[in-house]
Amino acid sequence: MYDRIRMSRSISKSPSLRLPRRWRALVALVATGVLLGSGVAAQSGTARGLIWSVERDGRTNWLVGSVHLLPASAHPFPSTMENAFGRATTLMEELEIADPTSADLMFAVLGKGMLPEGKTLATVLPRATYDKLSQRLAAGGLSIALVQSMQPWLVELTIEQIDLQKSGFDPQLGVDMYYRKKATDRNLSFTALETAAEQIDYLAGTPMDVQVTELTTLLEGGDTEVKDVQQIATAWRAGDTATLERVLLKEFKDSPSVYQSLVVDRNRRWVPRIESCFSAGNCYVVVGAAHMLGSDGLVAMLRQKGYKITQQ
């Protein structure tokens, strides 16, 4: 269905002219996933949201655990979040959300997500995993030739994004995009913790054996990905940190090295930048919910530095 493409390190200044239109559509979808991860759907029940007030020296700031893709039914957001944002003067998010159709971003994703020369999925995946992948793609009308040269992390992300968006999840309706647009409308100050290139590098740095294991788990799980985000949704809306910690951090902690690099190390790098934003007060910090939770989360790290943090 799609032309197979092999990335080169020497890219022209107008790469979008050399990338087939239907490939651009797919890679835009994947690029959005690299920047935003997985999301949750709206659920019934108490709409508390995942937000903490942060106080020290007479200044008030907020930490918000984000879910990155949402359906229209998730709106309006809980009043606890909306009321706090109404008092904010600065919005801080994980990164400046780039246009997922940007040729530079799409080629950056592919440039970091392709297997070394001479390698294909047929050579790096166990036969059973390769066959399941071929069947999964064929069921959606895609050929495995489309992803043959991709690293497993990028294949996994592609499948997840297709499944979630088919189920009605939309990054434009997620917490990050929603508040970024509101901040623009209000002319709020905006600052980001990371660049898109940094996030791509984190994913591309995942060891190959971990990539293969995670893709295999996804393929063996059937439709559990969408079911899992429904469970996360209920906990997020209720502010149920215990359930969120158990569900969101389990996969990370199954691979200690990945948990260390993708969660713990990044949280530590972020703390000084967040404190800088806090120094003026009324800073509304929005990052992925997994970064808020547990003994290595931002809430715990900032409490250790003397902030009074209260879940709303």
C-alpha positions in Angstrom: 0.0 0.0 0.0 2.8 2.4 0.8 6.2 2.8 -0.9 9.0 1.4 1.2 11.6 4.1 2.0 15.2 3.9 3.3 16.4 6.9 5.1 19.7 8.6 4.2 21.8 10.8 6.4 22.1 13.2 3.5 18.6 14.8 3.3 17.8 17.6 0.9 16.5 21.0 2.3 13.1 20.2 0.8 12.6 16.6 2.0 8.8 16.8 1.9 9.0 16.8 -1.9 10.7 13.5 -1.9 8.5 11.7 0.6 5.4 10.1 -1.0 2.1 11.7 0.1 0.7 8.6 1.8 4.0 8.0 3.6 3.8 11.6 4.9 0.3 10.8 6.3 1.6 7.8 8.2 4.8 9.4 9.5 2.8 12.4 10.6 0.7 10.1 12.7 3.8 8.4 14.1 5.6 11.7 14.8 2.6 12.8 16.8 3.0 9.6 18.8 6.7 10.2 19.4 5.9 13.6 20.9 2.8 12.7 22.8 2.7 9.0 23.7 -0.6 7.3 24.5 -3.8 8.8 25.9 -7.0 8.0 27.7 -10.7 8.3 27.1 -13.3 10.0 29.1 -15.1 8.0 31.8 -18.0 8.6 34.1 -17.4 9.4 37.8 -15.9 12.1 39.8 -14.1 14.6 37.6 -11.2 15.6 39.8 -8.4 15.4 37.4 -4.7 14.9 38.2 -3.5 18.2 39.6 -1.5 19.3 42.6 -1.0 22.8 44.1 2.5 23.7 45.0 3.2 26.4 47.6 6.3 28.0 49.1 7.3 31.5 50.1 3.8 32.8 49.5 3.8 31.7 45.8 1.4 29.2 44.3 2.1 27.0 41.3 0.5 23.8 39.9 1.6 20.4 38.7 -0.7 18.6 36.2 -0.4 15.0 35.1 -1.1 14.9 31.4 -2.9 12.4 29.2 -1.9 13.1 25.7 -4.7 11.8 23.4 -8.3 12.2 24.2 -11.7 11.9 22.5 -14.2 14.8 22.3 -16.2 13.2 25.1 -13.3 13.9 27.6 -14.2 17.6 27.5 -14.9 19.8 29.4 -11.9 19.2 31.7 -12.4 19.0 35.5 -13.0 22.4 37.2 -10.0 21.8 39.5 -7.7 22.0 36.4 -9.6 24.8 34.6 -9.8 27.0 37.7 -6.1 26.7 38.4 -5.2 27.4 34.8 -7.4 30.6 35.0 -4.9 31.9 37.6 -1.8 30.9 35.7 0.6 33.4 34.1 3.0 30.8 32.6 2.5 27.4 31.0 5.3 24.9 31.1 5.0 21.6 29.1 7.3 18.7 28.2 8.1 20.2 24.9 7.1 22.8 22.3 4.6 20.8 20.3 5.9 20.8 16.8 3.7 20.5 13.7 3.5 16.7 13.2 3.3 17.2 9.4 6.6 19.1 9.4 9.0 17.5 7.0 11.9 18.1 9.3 10.2 16.4 12.2 9.0 13.4 10.1 12.5 12.9 8.7 14.0 13.2 12.2 11.7 10.4 13.3 12.5 8.2 10.4 16.2 9.0 10.6 16.4 7.8 14.2 13.9 5.0 13.7 15.5 2.9 10.9 17.4 -0.3 11.3 21.2 -0.3 10.4 22.0 -1.1 6.8 21.6 -4.8 6.1 19.1 -5.3 8.9 15.4 -5.8 8.5 12.6 -6.8 10.9 12.8 -10.3 9.4 16.4 -10.5 10.8 15.9 -8.9 14.2 12.5 -10.3 15.2 11.7 -13.9 16.3 9.8 -15.7 13.6 6.6 -15.9 15.7 6.7 -12.2 16.4 7.4 -11.4 12.7 4.4 -13.5 11.6 2.1 -11.9 14.2 3.2 -8.4 13.0 2.6 -9.4 9.3 -0.9 -10.6 10.2 -1.7 -7.5 12.4 -0.7 -5.2 9.6 -2.5 -7.2 6.9 -5.7 -7.0 9.0 -5.5 -3.2 8.7 -4.8 -3.3 5.0 -1.1 -2.7 5.3 1.9 -4.6 4.0 4.8 -5.5 6.2 7.0 -4.0 3.5 5.9 -0.6 4.9 7.7 -1.1 8.1 10.4 -3.7 7.2 13.3 -1.3 7.7 11.9 0.3 10.9 13.3 -0.3 14.4 10.8 -2.2 16.6 10.2 0.8 18.8 8.9 2.8 15.8 6.8 -0.1 14.6 5.3 -0.5 18.0 4.5 3.2 18.1 3.0 3.1 14.7 0.6 0.3 15.6 -0.4 2.0 18.9 -1.1 5.3 17.2 -3.2 3.7 14.5 -5.2 1.7 17.0 -5.9 4.6 19.3 -6.9 7.1 16.6 -9.2 4.5 15.1 -10.8 4.3 18.5 -11.4 8.0 18.6 -8.4 9.3 20.4 -7.0 12.6 19.1 -3.8 14.4 20.2 -5.5 17.8 19.4 -7.9 17.1 22.2 -5.3 15.9 24.8 -4.2 17.9 27.8 -1.0 19.2 26.3 -2.5 20.6 23.1 -5.6 21.9 24.8 -3.7 24.0 27.3 -1.1 25.1 24.7 -3.9 26.5 22.6 -5.5 28.2 25.6 -2.2 29.7 26.6 -1.8 31.1 23.1 -5.3 32.6 23.2 -4.5 34.3 26.5 -1.0 35.4 25.5 0.5 33.5 28.4 4.3 33.0 28.7 5.2 29.5 27.5 8.3 27.4 28.2 9.3 23.8 27.4 11.4 21.2 29.2 12.7 19.3 26.2 13.0 19.5 22.5 11.4 17.1 20.1 14.8 15.8 19.0 15.6 14.9 22.7 12.4 12.9 23.0 13.1 11.0 19.8 16.6 10.2 21.0 15.2 8.8 24.3 13.1 6.3 22.3 15.8 5.5 19.8 18.2 4.7 22.6 16.0 1.8 23.9 18.1 -1.4 23.8 17.2 -3.7 20.9 16.2 -6.6 23.1 13.8 -4.4 25.0 12.3 -3.1 21.8 11.7 -6.6 20.5 10.2 -7.7 23.8 7.8 -4.7 23.9 6.7 -5.1 20.3 6.1 -8.8 21.0 4.0 -8.0 24.1 1.9 -5.5 22.1 1.2 -8.0 19.4 0.3 -10.8 21.8 -2.0 -8.4 23.8 -4.6 -8.1 21.1 -6.8 -5.1 22.0 -5.5 -4.7 25.5 -3.9 -1.4 24.7 -7.2 0.4 24.2 -8.7 -1.5 27.2 -5.7 -0.3 29.3 -6.3 3.3 28.5 -9.9 3.0 29.6 -8.7 1.8 33.0 -6.2 4.7 33.1 -9.0 7.1 32.2 -11.1 6.2 35.2 -8.2 6.6 37.6 -7.1 9.9 36.0 -10.5 11.5 36.2 -10.8 10.5 39.8 -7.3 11.5 40.7 -6.6 7.9 41.8 -2.8 8.1 42.0 -2.5 4.5 43.4 -4.1 2.9 40.4 -2.3 5.2 38.0 1.1 4.4 39.6 0.4 0.7 39.4 -0.7 0.7 35.8 1.5 3.4 34.3 4.8 2.5 36.0 4.5 -1.3 35.8 5.8 -1.5 32.3 8.6 0.9 32.9 9.7 -0.9 36.1 9.7 -4.2 34.2 12.8 -2.8 32.5 14.9 -0.9 35.2 17.3 0.6 32.7 14.5 2.1 30.6 12.7 3.3 33.7 15.9 5.0 34.9 16.6 6.7 31.6 13.0 7.6 30.5 11.5 8.6 33.8 14.0 9.0 36.7 16.8 10.8 34.9 14.5 13.1 33.0 12.6 14.0 36.2 15.9 15.0 37.8 16.9 17.1 34.9 13.5 18.8 34.9 13.4 19.8 38.6 15.7 22.8 38.4 13.9 24.1 35.3 10.5 23.6 37.0 11.8 25.4 40.1 12.9 28.3 37.9 9.4 28.6 36.6 8.0 28.3 40.2 10.2 31.2 41.3 7.8 33.9 40.0 4.6 32.0 41.0 1.5 31.1 39.0 3.3 28.5 36.8 1.1 25.7 35.4 3.3 22.7 34.7 1.9 20.0 32.4 3.9 16.7 31.9 3.0 13.1 31.4 1.2 11.6 34.3 3.8 8.8 34.8 6.4 11.5 35.6 4.3 12.7 38.6 4.0 9.3 40.4 5.9 7.2 42.9 9.0 7.8 44.9 10.9 8.9 41.8 8.1 11.2 40.6 8.2 15.0 40.4 5.8 15.3 43.3 8.1 13.4 45.6 11.2 15.1 44.3 9.8 18.6 44.9 8.4 17.7 48.3 11.9 16.7 49.3 13.0 20.2 48.4 10.6 21.8 50.8 7.5 22.6 48.7 4.1 22.1 50.2 2.3 20.0 47.6 -1.4 19.2 47.9 -3.5 17.1 45.5 -6.6 19.1 44.5 
